[in-house]
Amino acid sequence: MLPLGLLNAAQGHPMLVELKNGETLNGHLVMCDTWMNLTLKEVVQTSPEGDKFVKIPEVYVKGNNIKYLRVPDDIIDVVKENQANHQQGGFRGGRGGNRGDHGGRGGGGDRGRGRGQGRGGRGRELPPPDTKLFPSIPPARPPTCTLGFMSGSRAVFDGLWRCLCPSADAYVAARLLNSPSLPRASIATSHRRRPVPSSRGPAIRTQCRRHATTAASAPRSEGNTALADDDGAPTDDTAWSEAQQDTAPTEADAPDPNEQLRAAPLSAIYDALRVLKGQPKSFDKVATFITHLAQYRKAELSPQLYEHLIVATSDVKGSAAMLAQLFAEMKQLQIKPTISICHAALAVLAVHPDYLVRNEVITALKQSWSEVSVDGQSHIALGLLRDGQLEMALDALESMMDKQVAIPSWVYDIFIFIFAQHGFVDEAIKLAHGKAHAGSEVKLAVWYMLLDTCALAYHYEGTKYIWGRLLDTDREHLSDGVLLNVMNTATRQHDFELATSAARLVTQRGSKLFAHHYEALIECYGGAGDMASALRVLCIMFRAISVAPYASTRSIYSWIRKHPESIDSALQTLTELVPNYKVPIAALNVLIEAAVDCHGYAKALEIYKNAHKYTEAAPNHVTIRYVLQACDDLESLKALVAENPELALKGDPGVFGKAVYEYAVAGDLDLAYRCVALYGEAPAASAEEEEKPSNAEPWIPKKTLLTLVRKSLDVQDERVWWLIEQAERRNMDVQSGISKLMASFAEEIKRSTGLAQEDRTFTEGLEPQHHSTS
């Protein structure tokens, strides 16, 4: 069970709750009941992916949904002290001691008396880890003033916290115990070194590899079993080379940094620390200098030395856990953090974010009645940003903007890049706008990045805003891809001015416009209702790339569909373009298509008849298709097909077949056979192919075939036998139909010539005569 005493003591304090579904809740604990159900206020809910944040006034969390909890260290100290006062056993000694069975209060002496609650001598000690929960962790030794290894996080090794947070297992504890507070010097050597005395007991034995540690429990290399004792006796330190086997080999005669530091005056070391303060990649040197001062020069650990080490912790080799260790050791040594130390810690937390440590630092500043500087506020916002809490980070930055403080330019740039990278384009543009109006110069690279992001996301307002801020000389450096995205973005809003200016830059640098460039311009003009410009660009496109596809005219068609009266102005535009441009047939086709839908067959036929006025190109199958499909008069249909049967067949085979049937019914056999011949000769099929199903090309239907055969027989047209042969080659079942047709044809001939009457007379004369006898 989770300790109720800890949760009750944490009421009113901030708490981090991780749920089983991966969500995290940051808020203040208001109430906790017997079943560990929590009530939090002023909560920031973070999604499992860390990309969504929601502010909630109050949240009720059931205990069975909680995975982990984190509370401030001072709350843990209070609960542990209360537990120690009520438990039996522990220290008791007049002047402090180290005897007892349980945690308690004691001093720095060597011997204690009795059992139970004891009062110590010189100061307060941190309680040792609960060995029942951590059997592999021996009781920790009293802390020393050595900086070689800072004391570990008490929250991790405390048994109560271990019960509260199951994730603090032995592996995590080992990583924190073995984290290098004193990295090796920049030049690795094989000389003997004086290891720094450890401020804690042996580390947990785990399977993980430990790097650059000089703790008393460091793994012993072969042939070197001497370890540092409690008073810091010298020992062979081959663990350095074992832990750094993956580093590049160094020369054997490289100078020992400790030897150089021993020879240097004390003032030179302090001057070097001041020079190294804030320098990049200075963590190893600063740690080496301070370790030398504490171990060999017996220098007192002052707030200035801790400040140097905290500033160096912002290096990539540092961490938030290391910063927490430094503050824990300062608390043990009763060193009060200064304002500069707190601001340096905020700078570290901007690189290595930790929500709880940051809150502790801010609380320390408030308790000392000190205001957070502008740099500190910037580091708080950057820490939230680095931690993935984008909404809270933006709130912190906007709060600084509302106060009209001088925000550093690089802070703006980081926020702009991060928000643009995560797709929050509106916020990124707003920050860039705010930076420009605050008097800070926005670099050209930032505008380029924002323009690329906005155009790629089709963010029209942002694209147009940034395009307007760029000078003509700045736009010349944009890539063709960015310009194309700008054109596509403008196309969606039918902004032909923006699209035209982007296309002009492409042509000015000598690049060639392709179909997708021209189509974007046609879409802009067509969507805006500028039919003259849209048709002109279509003609320019045809002249430039010799192609004007059907898809390029869809914006023109859509506009005329919505505004039928604009078709006359479009036709007038084509007549004006004919003298200067080679108008593509696609321009005429789109107008005929729109005329069919808006005005019907008569208007489309009129445009088709006057096609020579609008273009020099001959009508194609697309041109006649729209007219044929709209024609509902048989005589007009027959006239259209008769003008150009080849084009009509390609335009719409179904309507063409209907026209052939009408020709056959009307007895226009010459035109009917001419149309049938356009289908082509059917190949002679072999015996094997006759058994297979036919996959022949479309031909006239059976009804049309029989009608044409009947009319041919009426006039004794010999082309009928060719027609029947073509039908048989195409495996059409025409024998039954032709047999019936021949029978009816023979009956008609007999009736017309009188042969039927003669047949009946002849049949009657053949009947036998029966004579009667008297």
C-alpha positions in Angstrom: 0.0 0.0 0.0 1.1 3.6 -0.5 1.9 5.5 2.7 -1.0 7.7 3.6 1.2 9.8 5.9 3.3 10.9 2.9 0.2 11.9 0.8 -1.5 13.6 3.7 1.7 15.7 4.4 1.9 16.5 0.7 -1.5 18.2 0.6 -1.2 21.7 -0.7 2.1 21.0 -2.4 2.9 20.3 -6.1 2.8 16.6 -7.2 3.5 14.8 -10.4 1.2 11.8 -11.1 1.7 9.4 -13.9 -1.3 7.3 -14.9 -1.2 3.8 -16.2 -2.3 4.9 -19.7 0.9 7.1 -20.0 -0.7 10.5 -19.2 0.9 12.7 -16.6 -0.8 15.2 -14.3 1.0 18.2 -12.8 -0.9 19.9 -10.0 -1.3 20.6 -6.3 -2.7 17.9 -4.1 -5.9 18.9 -2.3 -7.2 15.8 -0.7 -6.4 12.1 -0.4 -8.7 9.5 1.0 -8.1 6.0 2.5 -8.2 4.3 -0.9 -5.5 6.6 -2.3 -7.9 8.5 -4.4 -6.4 11.9 -5.1 -7.9 15.3 -5.8 -5.6 17.8 -7.7 -6.1 21.4 -8.6 -4.5 23.7 -11.1 -3.6 20.6 -13.2 -1.7 20.4 -16.5 -2.5 17.2 -18.2 0.1 15.9 -20.7 -0.6 13.2 -23.3 1.4 10.0 -23.4 3.2 11.2 -26.5 4.0 14.6 -24.8 2.6 16.6 -27.7 -0.8 17.8 -26.2 -1.4 19.8 -23.0 -4.6 20.6 -21.3 -5.2 22.9 -18.3 -7.8 21.5 -15.9 -9.1 23.3 -12.8 -9.6 20.2 -10.8 -9.1 16.5 -11.3 -10.2 13.4 -9.3 -7.8 10.4 -9.8 -8.6 6.9 -8.6 -5.8 5.1 -6.8 -6.0 2.0 -9.0 -5.2 4.2 -12.1 -2.0 5.6 -10.7 1.3 4.2 -11.8 3.9 6.6 -10.3 3.9 9.6 -7.9 6.5 12.2 -7.3 6.4 14.7 -4.4 9.0 17.3 -3.2 11.9 16.1 -1.0 11.0 18.3 1.9 7.7 16.5 2.3 9.6 13.2 2.4 11.9 14.6 5.1 9.0 15.6 7.3 7.3 12.2 7.0 10.5 10.3 7.7 11.2 12.4 10.8 7.7 11.8 12.1 8.1 8.1 11.5 11.5 8.0 13.2 9.9 9.7 16.3 7.3 7.0 16.6 9.4 4.0 15.9 11.2 2.1 18.5 15.0 1.7 18.2 17.4 4.0 16.5 20.3 6.2 17.7 20.7 7.6 21.0 23.9 9.1 22.1 24.9 12.1 24.1 27.3 13.5 21.6 26.1 11.6 18.6 26.8 8.1 17.5 26.4 5.6 14.8 24.8 2.7 16.8 21.2 1.7 16.4 18.9 -0.5 14.5 16.8 2.1 12.7 17.0 5.6 11.3 17.1 8.5 13.7 18.9 11.7 14.5 22.4 11.8 15.4 25.6 13.7 15.3 29.0 13.3 13.9 30.5 11.4 16.8 31.9 7.9 16.7 29.9 6.3 19.4 26.3 6.4 20.6 24.5 5.2 23.6 21.4 3.2 24.1 18.5 2.5 21.8 15.5 4.5 21.0 15.0 8.2 20.1 18.3 10.0 20.5 19.5 13.5 20.3 22.7 14.2 18.4 25.4 16.6 18.6 26.7 18.6 15.6 24.0 18.8 13.0 21.4 16.7 11.4 22.1 13.6 9.2 20.1 12.2 6.4 18.5 8.9 7.3 20.2 5.9 5.7 18.3 3.8 3.2 15.9 1.2 4.4 17.9 -2.0 4.2 14.7 -4.1 4.4 13.6 -2.7 1.0 17.2 -2.5 -0.3 19.1 -5.4 1.1 22.0 -4.8 -1.3 22.6 -1.3 0.0 24.7 -1.1 3.1 24.2 1.8 5.5 25.7 5.0 4.1 28.7 6.6 5.8 28.5 10.1 7.2 28.7 12.8 4.4 32.0 14.5 4.0 33.0 17.8 2.4 34.4 16.1 -0.6 33.1 16.9 -4.1 34.4 13.7 -5.6 31.0 12.1 -5.5 27.9 14.1 -4.5 25.4 12.4 -2.3 22.7 10.6 -4.2 19.1 11.6 -4.4 17.5 10.8 -1.1 14.1 10.3 -2.8 15.5 7.4 -4.7 17.2 5.5 -1.9 14.6 6.2 0.8 12.5 3.1 1.6 9.4 5.1 1.9 9.9 6.7 -1.5 10.8 3.2 -2.9 7.4 2.0 -1.7 5.7 5.0 -3.2 7.5 4.9 -6.6 8.2 1.3 -7.7 10.3 2.5 -10.6 13.2 3.3 -8.2 14.6 -0.2 -8.5 18.2 -1.3 -8.1 19.2 -0.5 -11.6 18.1 3.1 -11.3 19.8 3.4 -8.0 23.0 2.0 -9.4 23.0 4.5 -12.2 22.6 7.4 -9.8 25.2 6.0 -7.4 27.7 5.6 -10.2 27.0 8.8 -12.1 30.3 10.6 -12.6 30.4 13.8 -10.6 34.1 14.0 -11.3 34.8 13.0 -14.9 38.3 12.1 -15.9 40.6 14.7 -17.2 40.8 15.5 -20.9 44.0 13.5 -21.2 43.8 9.9 -19.9 46.9 8.5 -18.3 48.1 5.4 -16.7 50.0 7.1 -13.8 49.0 6.6 -10.3 46.3 8.9 -9.0 44.9 9.8 -5.7 41.2 8.9 -5.9 38.8 11.2 -4.2 37.3 9.8 -1.0 33.7 8.7 -1.4 31.0 10.3 0.5 28.8 7.2 0.6 29.0 3.5 0.9 29.6 0.9 -1.7 27.3 1.0 -4.7 24.8 -1.6 -5.7 26.1 -4.5 -7.7 24.4 -4.5 -11.0 25.0 -5.8 -14.5 25.2 -2.3 -16.0 28.6 -0.9 -17.0 29.9 2.0 -14.9 31.8 4.8 -16.5 34.5 7.0 -15.1 33.9 6.3 -11.4 36.4 6.5 -8.6 34.1 5.3 -5.8 35.4 2.9 -3.2 33.3 0.2 -4.8 34.6 0.7 -8.3 35.4 -2.6 -10.1 39.0 -3.8 -9.6 41.1 -4.3 -12.7 43.3 -7.3 -13.0 46.6 -6.9 -11.2 45.3 -4.0 -9.2 43.2 -4.7 -6.1 44.1 -1.8 -4.0 41.2 0.5 -3.2 40.9 3.9 -1.5 40.3 3.6 2.2 38.2 5.9 4.3 40.9 8.5 4.8 41.7 8.7 1.0 45.0 6.8 0.9 46.6 6.7 -2.6 45.8 3.7 -4.8 46.4 2.5 -8.4 43.6 3.7 -10.5 43.4 1.4 -13.5 39.6 1.6 -13.4 39.9 4.8 -15.5 41.3 2.9 -18.4 38.9 0.0 -18.0 35.9 2.3 -18.0 37.2 4.3 -21.0 38.2 1.5 -23.3 36.3 3.0 -26.2 38.2 6.2 -26.1 41.2 7.0 -28.4 44.6 5.8 -27.1 46.8 8.5 -25.6 50.6 8.7 -25.3 52.1 7.1 -22.2 54.2 10.2 -21.4 51.3 12.6 -21.4 51.4 14.9 -18.4 49.3 14.2 -15.3 46.7 17.0 -14.8 47.0 16.6 -11.0 50.8 17.1 -11.2 50.3 20.3 -13.2 47.7 21.6 -10.8 50.0 20.9 -7.8 52.6 23.0 -9.4 50.2 25.9 -10.2 49.6 28.7 -7.7 46.2 28.8 -6.0 45.3 32.1 -7.5 45.9 30.8 -11.0 43.4 28.0 -10.4 40.8 30.4 -9.3 41.5 32.6 -12.2 41.1 29.6 -14.5 37.8 28.8 -13.0 36.6 32.3 -13.6 37.7 32.1 -17.2 36.1 28.7 -17.7 32.8 29.9 -16.3 30.1 29.6 -18.9 32.5 28.3 -21.6 31.3 25.3 -23.7 32.8 21.9 -23.0 34.3 23.0 -19.8 32.7 20.4 -17.5 35.7 18.1 -17.2 38.2 20.9 -16.5 36.0 22.6 -13.9 35.3 19.3 -12.1 39.0 18.5 -12.1 40.0 21.9 -10.7 37.4 21.9 -7.9 38.3 18.3 -7.0 41.9 19.3 -6.8 41.1 22.2 -4.6 39.0 20.1 -2.3 41.3 17.1 -2.1 44.9 18.5 -2.3 44.6 22.2 -1.4 42.1 21.5 1.4 40.1 24.5 0.2 36.8 25.2 1.9 33.8 24.4 -0.3 32.2 27.8 -0.8 29.1 28.9 -2.7 31.4 30.2 -5.4 32.9 26.8 -6.1 29.4 25.3 -6.2 28.3 28.0 -8.6 31.2 27.1 -10.9 30.3 23.5 -10.8 26.6 24.2 -11.3 27.3 26.4 -14.3 29.4 23.6 -15.8 26.6 21.1 -15.3 24.8 22.7 -18.3 27.2 20.8 -20.4 26.0 17.7 -22.3 27.8 15.6 -19.7 25.7 17.1 -16.9 22.2 16.1 -15.9 19.3 17.2 -13.7 20.1 14.4 -11.3 23.6 15.7 -10.9 22.2 19.2 -10.2 19.9 17.7 -7.6 22.9 16.0 -6.0 24.8 19.3 -5.8 21.9 21.0 -4.1 21.5 18.0 -1.7 25.2 18.3 -0.7 24.9 22.0 -0.2 22.0 21.4 2.1 24.0 18.8 4.0 26.9 21.3 4.4 24.4 24.1 5.3 25.4 26.2 2.4 22.6 28.4 1.4 22.1 28.8 -2.4 22.8 32.4 -3.5 20.7 34.2 -6.1 23.4 33.6 -8.8 23.4 29.9 -7.9 19.7 29.7 -8.4 19.8 31.5 -11.7 22.7 29.2 -12.8 20.5 26.2 -11.9 17.7 27.6 -14.0 20.1 27.8 -16.9 21.1 24.2 -16.3 17.4 23.1 -16.2 16.9 24.8 -19.5 19.2 22.2 -21.0 18.4 19.3 -18.6 14.7 19.9 -17.7 13.3 18.6 -14.4 10.0 19.9 -13.2 10.4 19.2 -9.5 14.0 20.6 -9.3 12.9 23.7 -11.2 10.0 24.3 -8.8 12.4 23.9 -5.8 14.7 26.6 -7.3 11.8 29.0 -8.0 10.5 28.4 -4.4 14.0 29.1 -3.0 14.0 32.4 -4.9 10.6 33.4 -3.6 11.5 32.5 -0.1 14.5 34.7 -0.3 12.4 37.6 -1.6 14.4 37.7 -4.8 12.9 38.3 -8.2 13.7 36.0 -11.1 15.7 37.9 -13.7 14.9 38.2 -17.4 17.5 35.5 -18.1 16.0 33.3 -15.4 12.5 33.7 -16.8 13.9 32.9 -20.3 15.5 29.8 -18.9 12.3 28.7 -17.2 10.4 29.1 -20.5 13.2 27.2 -22.4 13.2 24.4 -19.8 9.4 23.9 -20.3 10.0 24.0 -24.0 12.8 21.4 -23.8 10.6 19.3 -21.6 7.9 19.2 -24.3 5.3 21.3 -22.4 4.8 23.6 -25.3 1.6 25.3 -24.0 3.2 26.2 -20.7 6.3 27.3 -22.4 4.4 29.6 -24.7 2.4 31.0 -21.7 5.7 31.8 -19.9 7.1 33.5 -23.0 3.9 35.5 -23.7 3.9 36.6 -20.0 7.3 38.1 -20.6 6.2 39.7 -23.8 3.2 41.3 -22.0 5.5 42.7 -19.4 7.6 44.2 -22.3 10.8 42.9 -20.9 13.9 42.7 -23.2 13.7 39.0 -24.2 17.0 37.8 -25.8 16.8 37.4 -29.6 18.0 33.8 -29.5 15.1 32.8 -27.1 12.7 34.0 -29.7 14.5 32.1 -32.4 14.4 28.8 -30.5 10.7 29.1 -29.8 10.0 30.0 -33.5 11.9 27.0 -34.8 10.5 24.6 -32.3 6.9 25.6 -32.8 7.3 25.6 -36.6 8.9 22.2 -36.4 5.9 20.8 -34.5 3.4 22.3 -37.0 2.1 25.2 -34.8 2.5 27.7 -37.6 0.2 30.3 -36.2 2.1 30.5 -33.0 5.5 30.6 -34.8 4.4 33.5 -37.0 2.9 35.3 -34.0 6.2 35.1 -32.2 8.2 36.3 -35.2 5.8 39.2 -35.6 6.1 40.0 -31.9 9.9 39.9 -32.1 10.0 42.2 -35.1 7.7 44.7 -33.4 9.7 44.5 -30.1 12.6 46.0 -31.9 14.6 42.8 -32.4 15.9 41.9 -35.8 14.5 38.7 -37.2 17.2 37.0 -39.3 16.5 36.3 -42.9 17.1 32.5 -42.3 14.1 32.6 -39.8 11.9 34.2 -42.4 13.0 31.6 -45.0 12.3 28.8 -42.7 8.8 30.1 -41.8 8.0 30.7 -45.5 9.0 27.2 -46.3 6.9 25.8 -43.4 3.8 27.9 -44.2 3.9 27.2 -48.0 4.4 23.5 -47.4 1.4 23.4 -45.1 -0.7 25.6 -47.5 -1.0 28.3 -44.7 -2.1 31.2 -46.9 -2.1 34.0 -44.3 1.4 33.1 -43.1 2.7 32.7 -46.6 1.4 36.0 -47.8 2.5 37.8 -44.6 6.1 36.6 -44.9 6.2 37.1 -48.7 5.2 40.7 -48.1 8.0 41.2 -45.6 10.7 39.9 -47.9 12.4 42.3 -50.3 12.7 41.4 -54.0 16.4 40.7 -53.5 15.7 38.3 -50.7 13.1 36.4 -52.7 15.7 35.7 -55.4 17.4 33.2 -53.1 14.3 31.1 -52.6 14.5 27.6 -54.0 12.2 26.4 -56.9 10.5 24.0 -54.5 9.5 26.9 -52.1 8.3 29.0 -55.0 6.2 26.1 -56.3 4.7 25.7 -52.8 4.0 29.4 -52.7 2.2 29.1 -56.0 0.1 26.2 -54.9 -0.8 27.9 -51.7 -1.9 31.0 -53.6 -3.9 28.8 -56.0 -6.1 27.5 -53.2 -7.1 31.1 -52.4 -7.1 32.2 -56.1 -4.5 34.9 -55.3 -3.1 35.4 -58.8 -0.9 38.3 -57.8 1.1 36.1 -55.3 1.2 33.2 -57.8 2.3 35.4 -60.7 5.1 37.0 -58.6 6.4 33.6 -57.6 6.2 32.3 -61.2 8.0 35.5 -62.4 10.9 34.7 -60.0 11.2 31.2 -61.5 11.5 32.5 -65.1 13.9 35.4 -64.1 16.5 32.9 -62.9 16.3 31.1 -66.2 14.3 28.1 -65.1 11.5 26.7 -67.4 7.9 26.6 -66.4 6.2 23.3 -66.6 2.6 22.2 -66.7 2.1 22.3 -63.0 3.3 25.9 -62.9 0.9 27.0 -65.7 -2.0 25.0 -64.2 -1.5 26.9 -60.9 -1.8 30.2 -62.7 -4.9 29.1 -64.7 -6.5 27.9 -61.5 -5.8 31.3 -59.9 -7.3 33.3 -62.7 -10.1 30.9 -63.4 -11.1 30.7 -59.8 -11.1 34.5 -59.6 -13.3 34.8 -62.7 -10.7 36.4 -64.9 -11.5 34.4 -68.0 -9.4 36.5 -70.3 -6.2 35.9 -68.3 -7.0 32.2 -67.7 -7.4 31.6 -71.5 -4.4 33.7 -72.2 -2.2 31.6 -69.9 -3.7 28.5 -71.5 -2.5 29.7 -74.9 0.9 30.6 -73.5 1.2 27.1 -72.0 0.3 25.5 -75.3 2.9 27.6 -77.1 5.6 26.9 -74.4 5.2 23.2 -73.9 2.9 22.2 -76.8 0.5 20.7 -74.4 -2.9 21.9 -73.1 -4.5 18.9 -71.3 -8.1 18.6 -70.4 -7.3 18.8 -66.6 -5.9 22.3 -67.0 -9.3 23.8 -68.0 -11.3 22.6 -65.0 -11.2 26.0 -63.2 -12.6 27.7 -66.4 -15.4 25.1 -66.6 -16.3 25.5 -62.9 -16.5 29.3 -63.2 -18.8 29.2 -66.3 -21.0 26.6 -64.6 -21.5 29.0 -61.7 -21.8 32.0 -64.0 -23.4 31.0 -67.3 -23.5 34.5 -68.6 -19.7 34.6 -68.7 -19.5 32.2 -71.7 -20.1 35.1 -74.2 -17.1 37.0 -72.8 -15.0 33.9 -72.9 -15.9 33.4 -76.6 -15.1 37.0 -77.3 -11.7 36.5 -75.7 -11.0 33.6 -77.9 -11.7 35.6 -81.0 -9.3 38.3 -79.7 -6.6 35.7 -79.0 -6.7 34.1 -82.4 -4.5 36.8 -84.2 -1.7 36.7 -81.6 -1.8 33.1 -80.2 -2.3 29.6 -81.4 -5.4 28.8 -79.5 -5.5 25.2 -78.5 -8.5 23.1 -79.2 -8.9 22.5 -75.4 -10.0 26.1 -75.0 -12.9 25.5 -77.4 -13.7 22.2 -75.9 -14.2 23.5 -72.4 -16.5 26.2 -73.7 -18.6 23.7 -75.6 -18.7 21.5 -72.5 -19.9 24.4 -70.4 -22.4 25.5 -73.0 -24.0 22.0 -73.0 -24.4 22.0 -69.3 -25.6 25.7 -69.0 -27.4 26.5 -72.2 -28.2 23.2 -73.9 -27.6 21.6 -77.3 -28.4 24.7 -79.4 -25.7 26.9 -77.9 -23.2 24.1 -78.1 -24.0 23.4 -81.8 -23.7 27.1 -82.5 -20.2 27.2 -81.0 -19.3 24.0 -82.9 -20.4 25.4 -86.2 -18.4 28.5 -85.7 -15.3 26.8 -84.4 -13.1 28.4 -87.1 -13.7 31.8 -85.5 -12.3 30.7 -82.1 -9.3 28.5 -83.1 -7.3 27.5 -86.1 -7.1 23.9 -84.8 -9.4 21.3 -86.2 -12.1 19.9 -84.0 -11.1 16.6 -82.4 -13.2 13.7 -81.0 -13.6 15.5 -77.7 -15.2 18.5 -79.5 -17.8 16.4 -81.2 -18.4 14.2 -78.3 -20.1 16.9 -76.2 -22.4 17.8 -79.2 -23.3 14.2 -80.0 -24.2 13.4 -76.4 -26.4 16.5 -76.2 -28.2 15.9 -79.5 -31.8 14.7 -79.1 -33.0 15.2 -82.7 -32.5 12.3 -85.1 -32.1 14.4 -88.2 -29.5 16.6 -86.6 -27.7 13.5 -85.3 -27.6 12.0 -88.8 -26.3 15.3 -90.2 -23.6 15.6 -87.5 -22.3 12.0 -88.1 -22.5 12.4 -91.9 -20.2 15.5 -91.7 -17.3 13.5 -90.2 -18.1 9.8 -89.6 -14.5 8.9 -88.5 -14.5 11.6 -85.8 -18.0 10.7 -84.7 -17.1 7.1 -84.2 -14.1 8.0 -82.1 -16.1 10.5 -80.1 -18.9 8.3 -79.0 -19.3 4.8 -80.5 -22.8 4.3 -79.0 -24.3 7.4 -80.6 -22.5 6.5 -83.8 -24.2 3.1 -83.9 -27.5 4.7 -83.3 -26.9 6.9 -86.4 -26.1 3.9 -88.5 -29.4 2.3 -87.6 -31.2 5.5 -88.7 -29.4 5.5 -92.0 -30.4 1.8 -92.6 -34.1 2.5 -91.8 -34.1 5.6 -94.0 -32.6 3.5 -96.9 -29.4 5.5 -97.1 -27.4 2.3 -97.8 -24.3 4.0 -99.1 -23.8 6.1 -96.0 -24.7 3.1 -93.8 -22.2 0.8 -95.5 -19.6 3.6 -95.3 -20.1 3.8 -91.5 -20.0 0.1 -91.1 -16.8 -0.1 -93.0 -15.2 2.3 -90.5 -15.4 -0.4 -87.9 -12.8 -2.3 -90.0 -12.5 -5.7 -91.5 -12.9 -8.7 -89.2 -9.9 -11.1 -89.5 -10.6 -14.6 -90.8 -10.8 -17.0 -87.9 -9.1 -20.4 -87.8 -10.7 -23.6 -86.6 -9.2 -23.2 -83.2 -10.2 -19.6 -82.8 -13.8 -20.4 -83.8 -14.1 -22.7 -80.8 -12.9 -19.9 -78.4 -15.2 -17.1 -77.3 -15.0 -14.0 -79.4 -13.3 -10.9 -78.0 -13.8 -8.8 -81.1 -14.0 -5.1 -81.2 -17.4 -3.4 -80.9 -19.5 -3.6 -84.0 -23.0 -2.7 -85.0 -25.8 -4.4 -83.0 -27.8 -7.3 -84.3 -30.9 -5.1 -84.8 -29.0 -2.8 -87.1 -27.4 -5.7 -89.0 -30.8 -7.4 -89.8 -32.3 -4.0 -90.8 -29.4 -3.3 -93.1 -29.6 -6.9 -94.6 -33.3 -6.5 -95.2 -32.9 -3.2 -97.0 -30.1 -4.5 -99.0 -32.2 -7.5 -100.2 -35.0 -5.2 -101.1 -32.8 -3.4 -103.6 -30.7 -6.5 -104.4 -27.5 -4.8 -103.1 -24.6 -7.3 -103.4 -22.8 -5.7 -100.4 -25.1 -7.7 -98.2 -23.0 -10.9 -98.6 -19.9 -9.0 -97.4 -22.0 -7.8 -94.4 -23.1 -11.3 -93.6 -19.5 -12.6 -93.9 -18.3 -9.9 -91.5 -21.0 -10.9 -89.0 -20.0 -14.6 -89.2 -16.4 -13.7 -88.6 -17.4 -11.9 -85.5 -19.4 -15.0 -84.3 -22.7 -13.2 -84.4 -25.7 -15.6 -84.5 -27.4 -14.2 -87.6 -28.5 -17.5 -89.3 -31.9 -17.7 -87.6 -32.6 -14.1 -88.2 -31.6 -14.3 -91.8 -33.7 -17.5 -92.3 -36.8 -15.8 -91.1 -36.0 -12.8 -93.2 -35.5 -14.9 -96.3 -38.8 -16.7 -95.7 -40.8 -13.5 -95.3 -38.9 -12.1 -98.3 -39.9 -15.2 -100.5 -43.6 -14.8 -99.5 -43.6 -11.2 -100.5 -42.1 -12.1 -103.9 -44.8 -14.8 -104.5 -47.6 -12.4 -103.6 -46.2 -9.7 -105.8 -45.8 -12.0 -108.9 -49.0 -14.2 -108.5 -47.0 -17.4 -108.1 -48.9 -18.3 -105.0 -52.2 -18.6 -106.9 -50.7 -20.8 -109.6 -49.3 -23.0 -106.9 -52.7 -23.5 -105.4 -54.2 -24.3 -108.9 -51.5 -26.8 -109.7 -51.9 -28.5 -106.4 -55.7 -28.9 -106.9 -55.1 -30.4 -110.5 -52.9 -33.1 -109.0 -55.7 -34.4 -106.8 -57.2 -37.9 -108.0 -60.6 -38.1 -109.7 -63.2 -40.8 -108.5 -65.7 -41.8 -111.2 -69.1 -43.1 -110.2 -70.6 -46.5 -111.6 -74.1 -47.0 -112.4 
